[in-house]
Amino acid sequence: MRRFCSSGRITLTMILNIITFYVMYVCICKGVTDRAIKEQVAAGARSLADVSRATGCSTQCGKCSCFAESLVSEAMNRGVQIQAARQG
């Protein structure tokens, strides 16, 4: 078995590097990833409709729309929390 580091322990930094390396496809039809959705929210999108116009997400079969909408909401909430923390 291969070890992650000399101590055999997995560090938080290692986990974060793994998480940020991988992307998750949300919309297979249009090839839209979770990162693409989050980037659109960071660029000013405020709804799934805004994200769909920019990326094409949920415009084909629509099976991804619920999950995509939850990612938009989550990204918006995180943005609000980050802004509040910076101001606070």
Sine and cosine of phi, psi and omega as CSV:
sin_phi,cos_phi,sin_psi,cos_psi,sin_omega,cos_omega
0.00,0.00,0.70,-0.72,-0.04,-1.00
-0.99,0.10,0.70,-0.72,0.00,-1.00
-1.00,-0.04,0.49,-0.87,0.00,-1.00
-0.98,0.18,-0.54,0.84,0.03,-1.00
-0.46,-0.89,0.13,-0.99,-0.11,-0.99
-0.87,0.50,-0.51,0.86,0.00,-1.00
-0.99,0.13,-0.19,0.98,-0.03,-1.00
0.99,0.13,0.07,1.00,-0.02,-1.00
-0.98,-0.21,0.50,-0.87,0.09,-1.00
-0.99,-0.12,0.79,-0.61,-0.02,-1.00
-1.00,-0.09,0.29,-0.96,0.04,-1.00
-0.87,0.50,-0.65,0.76,0.02,-1.00
-0.87,0.49,-0.66,0.75,0.02,-1.00
-0.89,0.46,-0.68,0.74,0.01,-1.00
-0.90,0.43,-0.70,0.72,0.01,-1.00
-0.90,0.44,-0.61,0.79,0.06,-1.00
-0.89,0.45,-0.64,0.77,0.02,-1.00
-0.92,0.39,-0.71,0.70,-0.03,-1.00
-0.89,0.46,-0.68,0.73,-0.04,-1.00
-0.97,0.25,-0.30,0.95,0.01,-1.00
-0.97,0.25,-0.65,0.76,-0.07,-1.00
-1.00,0.07,0.54,-0.84,0.09,-1.00
-0.88,-0.47,0.42,-0.91,0.02,-1.00
-0.89,-0.45,0.80,-0.60,0.07,-1.00
-0.98,0.21,0.82,-0.57,0.02,-1.00
-1.00,-0.07,-0.72,0.70,0.00,-1.00
-0.90,-0.43,0.97,-0.24,0.00,-1.00
-0.94,0.34,-0.61,0.80,-0.04,-1.00
-0.84,0.54,-0.68,0.74,-0.07,-1.00
-0.95,-0.30,-0.04,1.00,0.03,-1.00
0.94,0.34,0.60,0.80,-0.04,-1.00
-0.99,-0.11,0.77,-0.64,-0.02,-1.00
-0.98,-0.18,0.20,-0.98,0.07,-1.00
-0.88,0.47,-0.59,0.81,0.04,-1.00
-0.89,0.46,-0.66,0.75,0.00,-1.00
-0.88,0.48,-0.64,0.77,0.02,-1.00
-0.91,0.41,-0.73,0.69,0.01,-1.00
-0.89,0.46,-0.60,0.80,0.04,-1.00
-0.91,0.42,-0.63,0.78,0.03,-1.00
-0.91,0.42,-0.64,0.77,0.05,-1.00
-0.90,0.43,-0.68,0.73,0.03,-1.00
-0.89,0.46,-0.48,0.88,0.00,-1.00
-1.00,0.08,-0.05,1.00,0.08,-1.00
0.83,-0.56,-0.11,0.99,0.04,-1.00
-0.89,0.45,0.67,-0.74,-0.04,-1.00
-0.84,-0.55,0.09,1.00,0.02,-1.00
-0.40,-0.92,0.23,-0.97,0.07,-1.00
-0.89,0.45,-0.56,0.83,0.03,-1.00
-0.87,0.49,-0.67,0.74,0.05,-1.00
-0.88,0.47,-0.71,0.71,0.00,-1.00
-0.90,0.43,-0.66,0.75,-0.01,-1.00
-0.89,0.46,-0.66,0.75,0.03,-1.00
-0.88,0.47,-0.61,0.80,-0.05,-1.00
-0.99,0.14,-0.55,0.83,-0.14,-0.99
-0.91,-0.42,-0.36,0.93,-0.09,-1.00
1.00,0.03,-0.02,1.00,-0.02,-1.00
-0.85,0.53,0.73,-0.68,0.04,-1.00
0.92,0.39,0.34,0.94,0.01,-1.00
-0.99,-0.14,-0.14,0.99,-0.03,-1.00
-0.99,-0.11,-0.99,0.12,-0.05,-1.00
-0.99,-0.11,-0.42,0.91,0.06,-1.00
1.00,0.10,0.00,1.00,-0.03,-1.00
-0.92,0.39,-0.33,0.94,-0.03,-1.00
-1.00,-0.04,-0.08,1.00,-0.18,-0.98
-0.87,0.49,-0.65,0.76,0.00,-1.00
-0.90,0.43,-0.73,0.68,-0.01,-1.00
-0.93,0.37,-0.65,0.76,0.02,-1.00
-0.88,0.48,-0.66,0.75,0.03,-1.00
-0.89,0.46,-0.63,0.77,0.03,-1.00
-0.92,0.39,-0.57,0.82,0.06,-1.00
-0.92,0.38,-0.63,0.78,0.05,-1.00
-0.89,0.46,-0.73,0.68,0.00,-1.00
-0.88,0.48,-0.71,0.71,0.00,-1.00
-0.88,0.47,-0.70,0.72,0.00,-1.00
-0.91,0.42,-0.62,0.79,0.04,-1.00
-0.92,0.40,-0.68,0.73,0.02,-1.00
-0.89,0.45,-0.67,0.74,0.03,-1.00
-0.90,0.44,-0.62,0.78,0.04,-1.00
-0.89,0.46,-0.67,0.75,0.03,-1.00
-0.91,0.42,-0.68,0.73,0.00,-1.00
-0.90,0.43,-0.65,0.76,0.01,-1.00
-0.91,0.41,-0.69,0.73,0.01,-1.00
-0.89,0.45,-0.66,0.75,0.01,-1.00
-0.90,0.43,-0.64,0.77,0.01,-1.00
-0.91,0.41,-0.60,0.80,0.01,-1.00
-0.94,0.35,-0.57,0.82,-0.03,-1.00
-0.99,0.15,-0.47,0.88,-0.13,-0.99
-0.98,0.20,0.00,0.00,0.00,0.00
